Structure formats: C-alpha cells, structure tokens
C-alpha cells in the first residue's frame, strides 16, 4: 500500500493590453486570433499588460537572479544587509524590488490591490501563508495554533474577495504538526500501516490510540489533526486547499494525513489536494496508488503535479545515510516522469472529470504545451476546472499570460506578509528553485524586447 512508504474557442474573449511609456499609459482592446495548433511562448507582447515600472523591476530582479553566487548566498547577504541598514532601511530597500516582484503585500488592502491587477490579466491567485518548519524548528502548540489562525484567515480572504472563481490556497502540514512527529510517523507506517478511518475518527474528536506513539506524541498528533480539520471545515465548498509535499523523510506521513482529509472532505468534490514530486523515482507508483485509494475509498482526488524543489538536500542526505538516491539521475528522466504522470492524470480526468482534478504546476514550456494539447485532443473542457495550470508569482509570466489569454485557468502561487515574515520563505524558495531562477534567460530576453518596443513607441510618439 501507499503507506508502506508511503479546440480553439476564444472568439469572444477580449484581451486587455496596457502599453506603458515613461510619460503615458494607454489601453488597447483587440479581438484575439484563433488559437494555433500548438502554444508558443515566444511573443514579447505577452508583457504588454505590464507597466514600464514593472518591466524594469522584473529585469533588474532577474538579472540579479542570474548570478549563482548571489542566489546561493542570498540568505547570508540579506541577513548582513539587514544588520547594516537596520530593519526600516532593509524594508525600504526590499519592498520596491524583490518583495514587490514575488510577494502580494503585507495586509489585506495591499493583497487586494495586487490580486485585482492579477484578475484583470485573467490570472487567479493561489494564496500561500509563508510558514513552515523543518527538523529542529518545532515551536510548540501555541505557535501551531497561531499558524492555524493565519491559515483560517487565508481561507477567509481567498473566499470573501472576488479575485477569481474557484479560489485555491496552499498549506504546509509542518506549519501545524511537528516535523519530528511526521518523521516518526513515516517510520511507523512502513511497519504497520494506519487506517485512514482511524485518522478521520480522530479529526471528529474521538479519543483514539495510535500504535507506536507515546502519550505526548499522540496528544500532539490529535491536536494537529484537529487543527487541519478546522481548516478543512472552513474551506470545503469555498476554497480548494493544496497540501504541499516536503522531504522524503516525512512525505509518507504528510500523504497519510492528506488522504485522511480527502476521505472526509472530498466525497462530492476535490477540496483537499495532494502534491506529487516527479523528480522522485517513486512518483509514478505513488500517483497510481493515490488513484487506487481514492477509488477504493470513494473520494475525489486533487493532484498538484510538480517536479520538485528539494533535490540538493535530498541527495546530500541520502549520500550521508548511505541510502539509494531517491531522485531521478538526470533532468531528462525527471521530465519523462513528469510527462508520464501528467498523462496518467489526464486519462483519469477524461474518464471521470468530476472525480479527478489536476493543477499542472510547472514552468517547463514543453510540459505546458503537452498538457494543453492533450486537453484539446481528449475533449476535456478546459474551462471546466478539472485541469488548470500554475506558476510562481513574479516568474514565468510569458507562459502564464499566454495561457490565460487563450482561455486556460491559470493560478499564480502568491505568498503574502511582512518583509520579516516572508524573508525566510523567499530565501528558502530561492535556494530550492535556483535552477529555475538561473534559467530565466528567455523571460529576461522577452522583457528586454518589450522594453525596446516601448522605447521605440515613445520615441515615435515624441517625434
């Protein structure tokens, strides 16, 4: 068991084009052409919706991100800069630059402004509370309860604001449950699988005994399940909650808990989703097992399909512990894994679109094209909600905007909070995604082409 390791149709869509120059901003509305047989992401006019300031900011940030030395040491550099400039000076430096590129804002007013702009572009927000823990970072029940309140507020914001239909949010279980306990649970369920019904009963408040856990560990686990239950109860029929995968040494426990949430809350729709990391050699077997479990248990399956972001740490840890490397040996093998898992889910969706859903969460253009092509070939309703796409806020906009312009549901992963709250999150994401950050040459080139177009337009306008 899983617990053992644990056609063109946009003839009426209007496309908003905002042309920014140094002294003016004008709006051009045009009817789009029929979709081509294959999506292309080579047109710099995709960025015409961005202001001149947004273009310049993105170019500056991406230029910095192209230097491996800066990305690899961004944590130390930011800590040193904060010490040198002080909290206020550091915030003044980051807010209009890196923070504005990758974070929606600090309060609901700022977030609403950012999300309003995104909605005008046909993009949908997927809010992400920037809180998580790893081994050695556990902070006690009070902090976990505070994190729960922050996530309940995220549910409220996602549902109460008219940013998009079918809102989503992200959740990390380690913000609500000790990573140490998740590691222990992973070890235990390799020996003796836990029944999903047992966890559902615990969520309902029943006092249960969990084999292998001490009394204090059981108490903490029950508290964690109750916290997750409250978030799920608040979100069901309102906001889809996408649970993130983390490290292989705790993922089986995270999947166990997520599947229990699915069993309870996904009877009539996919409100709780799980994440599958395709850089793992076992990705396909885990996905197939999830499909089997969802069918056997009678719940809907929501899948967030990613390549994965913890490659370096996973490889170093497996080498240190003398284990087989869990990661595919090459980028090509990872791509093959991703596309194979994508095909499996699209096949399942084509048969039962009301029971299975996927977000194709990738910046890889080939995978995006493959998904869009298969959606059309298989006759899947691209606006029906069973297939959508996702990218990070501030990155891969040439892909996101092109997809949205052609009628596909596109979500941007949107962290929010103060500079101090989001800094650790941004540093961790930068280090985990440094290969993506360093591979944004194409987006940078398209931004430069659009900037040159704006300059030529301004010169002609002033002559």
C-alpha positions, -999 to 999 in steps of 0.1 A, spaced: 0 0 0 9 37 -3 15 38 34 43 12 31 65 42 21 42 60 20 -104 232 -299 -98 270 -303 -128 288 -286 -117 323 -277 -136 341 -305 -154 364 -280 -126 368 -254 -113 404 -251 -76 408 -243 -66 439 -223 -34 454 -235 -18 481 -213 10 500 -230 32 518 -206 57 545 -216 77 569 -195 50 596 -197 18 578 -206 -2 547 -204 -29 538 -230 -53 509 -233 -58 489 -265 -85 463 -267 -84 438 -296 -101 406 -306 -77 377 -303 -69 354 -332 -79 318 -332 -56 296 -312 -28 280 -330 -25 242 -330 5 245 -306 10 270 -279 41 293 -283 57 313 -256 80 335 -278 59 367 -281 71 396 -260 37 413 -264 25 390 -237 42 415 -214 22 444 -229 -1 442 -199 28 453 -176 36 489 -168 71 503 -176 80 502 -139 70 465 -137 91 457 -167 122 474 -153 117 458 -119 114 423 -133 145 429 -155 165 441 -125 155 413 -102 160 386 -129 194 400 -137 204 395 -100 189 360 -100 211 350 -129 242 351 -107 246 317 -89 268 333 -62 241 357 -53 213 331 -53 234 305 -33 243 331 -7 211 352 -6 203 342 29 237 355 43 236 385 21 201 395 32 210 390 69 241 411 65 222 439 46 195 439 73 221 443 100 239 471 81 207 490 71 185 482 101 150 469 99 135 500 84 162 506 58 162 470 48 125 471 43 127 502 22 153 485 0 134 452 -5 98 464 -7 100 480 -42 123 453 -56 125 417 -46 95 418 -23 73 436 -49 83 410 -75 75 379 -55 51 389 -27 15 402 -29 16 425 0 15 428 38 -21 434 46 -55 427 30 -56 461 13 -22 456 -4 -30 420 -12 -64 430 -27 -47 456 -50 -22 430 -62 -49 404 -68 -71 429 -86 -43 436 -111 -39 399 -115 -76 393 -120 -76 419 -148 -50 398 -166 -71 367 -164 -48 351 -137 -61 336 -105 -43 338 -71 -34 308 -50 -25 324 -16 3 308 3 9 315 40 47 317 43 51 294 73 67 260 76 91 240 97 119 215 93 136 193 118 148 212 148 125 241 143 95 229 163 79 258 183 51 243 204 13 241 204 8 279 208 27 286 176 9 259 158 -24 273 169 -13 308 157 -4 292 124 -39 277 122 -55 311 127 -33 325 100 -45 298 76 -81 303 86 -76 340 77 -62 329 44 -93 308 37 -114 338 46 -95 362 23 -95 337 -6 -133 332 -4 -146 366 5 -128 386 -22 -139 385 -58 -104 379 -72 -113 348 -91 -138 319 -93 -128 286 -78 -102 300 -54 -72 279 -41 -47 282 -13 -16 263 -3 -9 247 30 21 231 46 13 204 72 46 211 91 32 245 100 5 227 121 23 195 131 58 188 144 82 177 117 98 153 142 65 136 147 60 134 109 94 116 106 84 92 134 51 85 118 68 78 85 90 52 102 60 36 119 37 33 89 64 15 70 60 -13 96 23 -10 104 0 10 80 -25 33 97 -61 30 86 -75 63 71 -107 58 91 -88 59 123 -75 94 115 -109 105 104 -123 94 137 -96 114 155 -105 145 134 -140 141 146 -128 143 182 -128 107 192 -101 97 216 -80 70 198 -48 51 204 -21 52 177 3 23 177 39 32 183 33 67 196 40 78 232 12 96 251 26 131 245 31 123 208 -4 110 204 -18 142 221 2 164 198 -9 144 167 -45 146 177 -41 184 182 -26 187 147 -54 166 132 -80 189 149 -62 220 135 -62 206 100 -99 195 104 -109 231 113 -91 245 82 -108 219 60 -142 225 75 -138 262 69 -127 257 33 -149 229 20 -173 242 -8 -154 275 -7 -116 272 -13 -95 243 -26 -66 236 -2 -35 223 -19 -12 205 6 25 208 -3 49 179 -4 81 184 15 110 160 22 110 122 16 118 115 52 84 129 62 63 128 30 46 94 37 32 109 69 21 140 52 4 119 25 -13 98 51 -28 128 68 -38 144 35 -55 113 23 -75 111 55 -86 147 49 -96 137 14 -116 107 27 -135 130 50 -140 161 29 -137 150 -8 -168 129 -11 -185 152 -36 -156 173 -49 -119 177 -47 -114 203 -19 -82 188 -5 -54 182 -29 -20 164 -25 13 172 -42 34 147 -62 70 154 -69 81 140 -102 118 142 -96 113 113 -72 118 78 -87 87 66 -69 64 94 -82 45 72 -106 39 44 -81 27 70 -55 3 86 -80 -11 53 -92 -16 42 -55 -34 75 -48 -58 69 -77 -64 34 -65 -70 45 -29 -93 73 -39 -114 49 -60 -115 22 -33 -124 48 -5 -148 67 -27 -134 102 -26 -124 127 -53 -87 132 -60 -70 165 -64 -34 164 -76 -8 192 -77 19 179 -101 54 194 -96 89 184 -105 102 191 -70 124 217 -51 145 198 -26 169 180 -49 202 190 -34 192 184 2 177 150 -7 208 139 -25 232 150 2 211 133 29 208 100 10 246 100 5 252 108 41 229 80 53 241 55 27 207 52 10 199 50 -26 194 84 -42 156 89 -44 159 115 -72 160 107 -109 196 107 -122 190 133 -149 168 163 -159 156 142 -189 144 114 -166 126 139 -144 109 154 -175 99 118 -186 85 111 -151 65 144 -151 50 139 -185 41 102 -177 24 112 -145 6 140 -164 -7 115 -190 -20 92 -163 -39 120 -146 -53 134 -179 -65 99 -188 -82 96 -154 -98 130 -158 -111 122 -193 -129 93 -179 -142 109 -147 -137 147 -148 -160 152 -118 -139 129 -96 -103 139 -106 -85 172 -109 -50 184 -116 -30 216 -115 -1 214 -139 23 233 -117 54 238 -138 74 265 -156 85 240 -182 71 251 -216 72 216 -231 51 201 -203 26 230 -205 23 226 -243 19 188 -238 -9 193 -213 -28 219 -234 -25 197 -265 -38 166 -247 -66 185 -231 -78 195 -266 -72 161 -281 -91 143 -253 -120 167 -254 -116 178 -218 -134 211 -211 -105 234 -204 -128 258 -185 -144 230 -166 -120 232 -137 -106 196 -139 -73 209 -155 -56 241 -146 -20 255 -147 1 271 -120 33 291 -118 50 312 -91 41 349 -87 67 371 -104 81 344 -126 72 327 -159 47 354 -168 52 348 -205 37 313 -200 10 323 -176 -2 353 -196 -3 333 -228 -22 305 -213 -47 329 -197 -52 348 -229 -61 315 -246 -87 306 -220 -70 282 -197 -74 286 -159 -40 298 -146 -31 302 -109 -1 321 -95 13 309 -62 11 341 -41 30 345 -8 20 374 14 31 390 47 56 415 60 92 417 48 103 400 80 77 372 78 83 365 41 121 368 40 129 333 53 103 319 29 117 338 0 153 327 8 143 291 11 123 292 -22 152 310 -40 177 283 -29 153 255 -37 144 269 -71 178 283 -80 180 262 -112 147 278 -122 159 313 -113 191 308 -132 172 295 -162 150 326 -168 172 339 -196 143 335 -221 119 355 -200 146 382 -194 151 384 -232 114 387 -239 112 415 -213 141 433 -230 124 430 -264 92 445 -249 112 473 -233 129 482 -266 94 482 -282 82 507 -255 112 529 -261 107 529 -299 70 536 -293 79 565 -270 104 580 -295 79 578 -323 52 594 -301 76 623 -292 88 630 -327 
